[in-house]
């Protein structure tokens, strides 16, 4: 429960930036709505903490914390016609309140960025993942994932503190789209910091 309180406090700290975000949204330029792939030429590392089993698509059954990390690569030129998404790889490791082996996910795919203003942006990811769950149908301390290979969906709202440092409120969703018999899904929602170069 203590770890979940830390994650909640981190989310509140991101929300404290809402005044700056509101000011950014009042910019009187139309150009801001045409900014797909603004960071296409950048590498980025993101690290975060999240509330485990928290999201929009899967019912919450467990209490705990999840640690997240991602590396985003420069977008290849041939992807410019679909908004210059950046390839990414990442991990998500859940630690639940009950003692036991955590469930970990490794994932990869493409990440799109859409700048609303010069600092405020939306981010979305689509890809695949693998997990190390041993019991895929009737587990005790995590959900029935059905498969060790799942789809990965990610979403984030971000704010650039500087040109190279950003903060995000983000969510990850892992599921098999009903391709396996069980499909409880796994979700996390929290905050993370990114560094670009």
C-alpha positions as CSV (number, residue, x, y, z in Angstrom):
1,X,0.0,0.0,0.0
2,X,2.9,2.3,0.8
3,X,4.3,1.9,-2.8
4,X,0.9,2.8,-4.2
5,X,0.8,6.0,-2.2
6,X,4.2,7.0,-3.6
7,X,2.8,6.4,-7.1
8,X,-0.3,8.5,-6.3
9,X,1.9,11.4,-5.0
10,X,3.9,11.3,-8.2
11,X,0.7,11.6,-10.3
12,X,-0.3,14.6,-8.2
13,X,3.1,16.3,-8.8
14,X,2.5,16.0,-12.6
15,X,-1.0,17.5,-12.2
16,X,0.6,20.5,-10.4
17,X,1.9,21.5,-13.9
18,X,-1.6,22.2,-15.1
19,X,-1.3,25.9,-14.9
20,X,1.7,25.9,-17.2
21,X,-0.1,23.5,-19.5
22,X,-3.2,25.8,-19.6
23,X,-1.0,28.7,-20.6
24,X,0.6,26.7,-23.4
25,X,-2.9,25.8,-24.8
26,X,-3.8,29.5,-25.0
27,X,-1.1,30.0,-27.7
28,X,-2.8,31.7,-30.6
29,X,-1.0,29.7,-33.3
30,X,-2.6,27.2,-35.7
31,X,0.8,25.5,-36.4
32,X,0.6,23.6,-33.1
33,X,-2.1,21.3,-34.5
34,X,0.2,20.2,-37.3
35,X,3.1,18.8,-35.2
36,X,3.3,15.0,-35.8
37,X,6.6,13.5,-35.1
38,X,8.2,16.6,-33.5
39,X,10.8,14.4,-31.8
40,X,11.4,12.0,-34.7
41,X,15.1,12.8,-34.9
42,X,15.7,12.3,-31.1
43,X,16.7,9.3,-29.0
44,X,14.9,9.1,-25.6
45,X,15.0,7.2,-22.3
46,X,12.0,7.1,-20.1
47,X,11.8,5.8,-16.5
48,X,8.6,5.7,-14.4
49,X,6.6,4.4,-11.5
50,X,2.9,3.4,-11.7
51,X,0.0,1.9,-9.9
52,X,-0.3,-1.8,-10.8
53,X,-3.5,-3.2,-12.2
54,X,-4.9,0.3,-12.8
55,X,-6.4,1.3,-16.1
56,X,-9.5,1.8,-18.3
57,X,-9.9,-1.6,-19.9
58,X,-9.2,-4.3,-17.2
59,X,-10.9,-4.5,-13.8
60,X,-8.7,-3.8,-10.8
61,X,-8.0,-6.9,-8.6
62,X,-4.6,-6.3,-7.2
63,X,-2.8,-3.6,-5.3
64,X,0.9,-2.8,-5.9
65,X,3.4,-0.8,-7.9
66,X,5.0,-1.2,-11.3
67,X,8.3,0.1,-12.5
68,X,8.6,1.1,-16.2
69,X,11.4,1.9,-18.6
70,X,11.5,2.7,-22.3
71,X,14.1,3.5,-25.0
72,X,12.8,5.3,-28.1
73,X,15.0,5.4,-31.2
74,X,15.1,7.9,-34.0
75,X,12.3,7.4,-36.6
76,X,13.5,6.0,-39.9
77,X,12.8,8.2,-42.9
78,X,10.6,5.7,-44.6
79,X,8.0,6.1,-41.7
80,X,7.5,9.8,-42.3
81,X,4.4,9.2,-44.3
82,X,2.6,7.8,-41.2
83,X,3.6,10.6,-38.8
84,X,7.3,9.6,-38.2
85,X,6.7,7.2,-35.3
86,X,9.8,6.2,-33.3
87,X,10.6,2.5,-32.7
88,X,10.7,1.7,-29.0
89,X,11.6,-1.1,-26.6
90,X,10.5,-1.2,-22.9
91,X,9.8,-3.2,-19.8
92,X,7.2,-3.1,-17.1
93,X,7.7,-5.0,-13.8
94,X,4.9,-5.4,-11.3
95,X,5.4,-5.8,-7.6
96,X,2.2,-6.7,-5.8
97,X,1.4,-6.4,-2.1
98,X,1.2,-10.1,-1.6
99,X,4.6,-11.7,-1.4
100,X,5.5,-13.6,-4.5
101,X,7.2,-13.5,-7.9
102,X,6.4,-10.4,-9.8
103,X,5.1,-10.5,-13.4
104,X,7.4,-8.7,-15.9
105,X,6.7,-7.6,-19.5
106,X,9.1,-6.8,-22.3
107,X,7.6,-4.9,-25.2
108,X,8.4,-3.2,-28.5
109,X,6.6,-1.3,-31.3
110,X,6.1,2.2,-32.7
111,X,5.4,5.4,-30.8
112,X,3.7,8.4,-32.2
113,X,3.9,12.0,-30.8
114,X,1.5,14.8,-31.5
115,X,2.4,18.2,-30.2
116,X,-0.5,20.4,-29.2
117,X,1.8,23.3,-28.3
118,X,5.6,23.8,-28.2
119,X,5.7,22.0,-24.8
120,X,2.4,20.0,-24.4
121,X,2.0,16.8,-26.4
122,X,0.1,13.5,-26.7
123,X,1.9,10.2,-27.2
124,X,0.6,6.8,-28.3
125,X,2.2,3.4,-28.7
126,X,1.3,0.2,-30.5
127,X,3.2,-3.0,-30.5
128,X,3.7,-6.4,-29.0
129,X,4.9,-7.8,-25.7
130,X,6.1,-11.0,-24.0
131,X,5.7,-11.8,-20.3
132,X,7.1,-14.3,-17.8
133,X,3.8,-15.4,-16.2
134,X,4.0,-19.1,-15.4
135,X,0.3,-19.7,-14.8
136,X,-1.6,-18.2,-17.7
137,X,-5.2,-19.3,-16.8
138,X,-5.6,-19.5,-13.0
139,X,-2.9,-17.5,-11.3
140,X,-3.0,-16.5,-7.6
141,X,-1.2,-13.1,-7.5
142,X,-1.8,-11.8,-11.0
143,X,-4.4,-12.0,-13.7
144,X,-4.9,-14.8,-16.2
145,X,-3.1,-13.4,-19.2
146,X,-3.9,-16.4,-21.5
147,X,-0.7,-16.1,-23.5
148,X,2.9,-15.2,-23.0
149,X,2.8,-13.1,-26.1
150,X,0.4,-10.1,-25.9
151,X,-0.3,-6.9,-27.7
152,X,0.9,-3.6,-26.1
153,X,-1.0,-0.3,-26.2
154,X,0.4,2.8,-24.5
155,X,-0.8,6.4,-24.1
156,X,0.7,9.4,-22.4
157,X,0.1,13.1,-21.9
158,X,3.5,14.9,-21.7
159,X,5.0,18.3,-20.8
160,X,8.5,19.4,-21.8
161,X,10.3,21.0,-18.9
162,X,13.2,21.8,-21.1
163,X,14.1,20.8,-24.7
164,X,15.6,17.6,-23.4
165,X,13.7,16.8,-20.2
166,X,10.0,15.8,-20.3
167,X,7.5,14.5,-17.8
168,X,4.5,12.3,-18.6
169,X,1.3,10.9,-17.1
170,X,1.1,7.5,-18.9
171,X,-0.8,4.2,-19.1
172,X,0.2,0.8,-20.5
173,X,-2.2,-2.0,-21.5
174,X,-1.2,-5.6,-22.2
175,X,-3.8,-8.1,-23.6
176,X,-4.2,-10.8,-26.2
177,X,-7.3,-9.4,-27.9
178,X,-9.2,-12.6,-27.1
179,X,-6.8,-14.7,-29.2
180,X,-6.3,-17.0,-26.1
181,X,-8.8,-18.5,-23.8
182,X,-8.1,-16.2,-20.9
183,X,-7.8,-12.4,-21.5
184,X,-7.9,-10.6,-18.2
185,X,-5.3,-8.1,-19.4
186,X,-2.7,-6.2,-17.4
187,X,-2.6,-2.4,-16.9
188,X,-0.5,0.2,-15.2
189,X,-1.0,4.0,-14.9
190,X,1.5,6.4,-13.4
191,X,4.2,9.0,-14.1
192,X,7.6,9.0,-15.8
193,X,10.5,11.2,-16.7
194,X,12.1,11.2,-20.1
195,X,15.5,12.5,-21.3
196,X,16.0,13.2,-25.1
197,X,19.2,13.8,-27.0
